[in-house]
Amino acid sequence: MAGRLHRCEALVLRCIDYAEADRIVSLLTVEFGLQKGFARAARKSRKRFAAALEPFNQLIVHWREGRGQLWSLQEAELLDCRSGLRTDLKRLALAGYAVELVELLVDEGQPQREIFELLCAFLDYLEQGGGPDSARLLLELRLVYLLGYIPHLLHCSECLRIFVDEEVRFDVSRGGSLCLQCAAGSGIPVDLGTIGSLARSLNVTHCRFTGFRFGPQTLREGGALLTQVLDSVLPRQPNSLKFLQSR
């Protein structure tokens, strides 16, 4: 006997073709977090799925409990295909990096409203032609913040002194920002202005990307800082990162 039919809004992160016509899909939802679903005959069914099960698509998915942890996907209603992402290679590569990053960082089955909203807002911003470099820095920063991985920024992670017009080092293995006395030569140099820009951007809603334009120094130093943080929490380096770095 078939189980009860459920429905929810979802964002397609990744899909894998399986057998002759089936598809396995990674989905991010608000209520159920990260989930994987099995869509039988998805590549043949125009009525049930059409072109809905493609990365970056936002949709209403109808599903039943399947065998094991896979949802059994029954049909999908497309809400937004974000076709504009596919007209620019750099934005497409960055979108691919973003969804892979979320899939690697988020635990399966946990509600993820803020992460869902953040990722949708990021993809919408890219699709509308927003600046990719500042958007990427904001995405990475907000992800580590919302997931509880944010390091100490505006004060020394060891002596807890608030920084005032001084040189700062950053070492994620020691909690984040460090004054020169505590750093004792470790960590990477980061300008206090960069630290301040990152901290202030966290005071704005996680869904806002318009109006941010970081300078070259903030992009460079902030990127290096967040690379340290992500490397410390990711189970592996995203496959999409190498391609993104070549753009």
C-alpha positions in Angstrom: 0.0 0.0 0.0 1.4 3.4 -1.0 2.3 5.8 1.8 0.7 9.3 2.3 1.5 11.9 -0.4 3.5 14.9 0.9 4.4 18.2 -0.8 6.9 20.9 -0.1 8.9 23.6 -1.7 12.4 22.6 -2.7 15.6 23.8 -4.4 17.4 21.3 -6.7 21.1 21.1 -5.7 22.2 18.2 -7.9 20.9 15.3 -10.0 22.3 12.1 -11.2 21.0 10.0 -14.0 20.3 6.4 -12.9 19.7 3.4 -15.1 17.9 4.0 -18.4 15.4 6.8 -17.4 15.5 7.3 -13.6 17.1 10.2 -11.7 18.4 10.6 -8.1 18.0 14.2 -6.9 19.5 16.2 -4.0 17.0 18.7 -2.7 17.2 21.5 -0.1 13.9 22.2 1.7 12.8 24.4 4.5 10.9 21.8 6.6 13.0 18.7 6.0 16.4 20.2 5.2 18.7 18.3 2.8 17.0 15.3 1.2 17.6 12.9 -1.6 14.8 11.6 -3.8 14.4 8.9 -6.5 12.4 10.0 -9.5 11.4 6.9 -11.5 11.3 7.5 -15.3 12.1 11.2 -14.7 13.9 11.5 -18.1 10.9 10.2 -20.0 8.0 11.7 -18.1 7.0 15.1 -19.4 3.8 15.2 -17.5 5.2 14.5 -14.0 8.6 16.1 -14.1 9.3 17.8 -17.5 12.5 19.7 -17.0 11.9 20.5 -13.3 14.6 18.3 -11.8 17.6 20.4 -12.9 20.1 22.2 -10.6 19.1 25.6 -9.3 15.4 25.0 -10.1 12.9 26.0 -7.4 9.8 23.8 -7.3 7.0 22.2 -5.4 7.8 18.5 -5.1 5.3 15.8 -4.4 6.8 12.7 -2.6 6.1 9.6 -0.6 8.3 7.8 1.9 10.5 5.5 -0.1 12.8 2.6 0.8 15.6 3.6 3.0 16.3 7.3 3.2 15.4 8.2 -0.4 12.1 10.0 -1.0 10.0 8.6 -3.8 9.3 11.6 -6.0 5.9 11.5 -7.6 5.8 14.8 -9.6 7.1 18.4 -9.5 5.7 21.8 -10.2 8.3 24.2 -11.5 8.3 27.6 -9.7 11.6 29.2 -11.1 14.2 27.7 -13.4 16.6 30.7 -13.1 17.5 30.4 -16.8 19.6 33.5 -16.6 22.3 31.6 -14.7 23.0 29.6 -17.8 23.9 32.6 -20.0 27.2 33.4 -18.1 29.8 30.8 -17.5 31.3 32.5 -14.4 27.9 32.9 -12.7 27.0 29.3 -13.6 30.2 28.1 -12.1 29.7 30.1 -8.9 26.1 28.8 -8.7 27.4 25.2 -8.9 30.0 26.0 -6.2 27.3 27.4 -4.0 24.9 24.4 -4.1 27.8 22.0 -3.7 29.1 23.9 -0.7 25.6 23.8 1.0 25.3 20.1 0.3 28.6 19.4 1.9 28.0 21.6 5.0 24.4 20.9 5.8 23.3 17.8 7.8 20.6 15.7 6.2 17.1 15.9 7.6 17.5 19.1 9.7 15.1 22.1 9.0 17.1 24.8 7.2 14.9 27.8 6.6 17.7 30.4 6.8 20.1 28.4 4.6 17.3 27.8 2.1 16.5 31.5 2.0 20.2 32.4 1.7 20.9 30.1 -1.2 17.8 31.2 -3.1 18.6 34.9 -2.6 22.2 34.2 -3.8 21.1 32.4 -6.9 18.5 35.1 -7.7 21.1 37.8 -7.3 23.5 36.0 -9.7 20.7 35.4 -12.2 19.9 39.1 -12.2 23.5 40.0 -13.1 24.8 40.9 -9.6 28.5 41.2 -8.9 29.8 37.6 -8.4 32.9 38.4 -6.3 31.3 40.3 -3.4 28.3 37.9 -3.5 30.6 34.9 -3.1 32.3 36.4 -0.1 28.9 37.2 1.5 27.6 33.7 0.8 30.6 32.0 2.4 30.6 34.3 5.4 26.8 33.9 6.0 27.0 30.2 5.7 29.7 29.8 8.3 27.8 32.2 10.5 24.4 30.5 10.2 25.9 27.1 10.7 27.7 28.2 13.8 31.3 28.1 12.5 32.0 31.8 12.6 35.3 32.6 14.2 36.2 35.5 16.5 36.5 38.6 14.4 36.7 42.0 16.2 38.5 40.8 19.3 41.5 38.6 20.0 40.3 35.0 20.3 42.8 34.3 23.1 43.0 37.4 25.3 39.6 38.7 24.2 40.9 42.3 23.8 38.9 44.4 21.3 41.1 45.6 18.5 41.7 49.3 18.1 43.7 50.6 15.1 46.3 47.8 15.1 47.7 44.9 13.1 45.7 41.7 13.3 46.5 38.1 12.5 44.0 35.3 11.7 44.4 31.6 12.5 41.3 29.5 12.4 43.0 26.7 14.4 43.3 29.2 17.3 39.8 30.5 17.1 40.1 33.3 14.6 41.5 36.8 15.0 44.6 37.3 17.1 46.5 40.4 18.4 50.2 40.4 17.6 51.2 39.6 21.1 49.0 36.4 21.3 49.7 35.5 17.7 53.5 35.3 18.3 54.2 35.0 14.6 51.4 32.6 13.6 48.4 33.2 11.3 48.0 35.3 8.2 47.9 39.1 8.3 44.5 40.7 7.9 43.7 44.4 7.9 41.4 45.6 10.6 39.3 47.3 7.9 38.7 43.9 6.3 37.7 42.3 9.7 35.4 45.3 10.3 33.7 45.0 6.8 33.0 41.3 7.4 31.6 41.8 10.8 29.4 44.7 9.7 27.9 42.7 6.8 26.6 40.2 9.4 24.3 42.9 10.8 22.3 42.9 7.5 19.6 40.3 6.7 21.1 37.1 5.2 18.9 37.5 2.1 20.3 40.9 1.0 23.1 40.9 -1.6 22.4 44.2 -3.4 24.4 47.3 -2.2 27.5 45.3 -1.2 30.7 46.1 -3.1 33.9 45.1 -1.3 37.2 46.5 -2.4 40.1 44.4 -3.7 41.8 44.1 -0.3 38.7 43.0 1.5 38.0 40.4 -1.3 41.5 39.1 -1.1 42.0 39.0 2.6 38.4 38.0 3.4 38.6 35.3 0.8 41.8 33.9 2.4 40.2 34.1 5.9 37.1 32.2 4.8 39.1 29.6 2.9 40.8 28.8 6.2 37.4 28.5 7.9 35.8 26.3 5.2 38.8 24.1 4.9 38.5 23.4 8.6 34.9 22.3 8.5 34.4 20.8 5.0 34.6 17.0 4.7 36.4 17.5 1.4 37.2 20.3 -1.1 34.2 21.0 -3.4 34.7 19.5 -6.9 33.5 22.7 -8.4 36.1 24.9 -6.8 39.0 24.0 -9.2 36.8 25.0 -12.2 35.6 28.1 -10.5 39.2 29.2 -9.7 40.1 28.9 -13.4 37.4 31.4 -14.5 
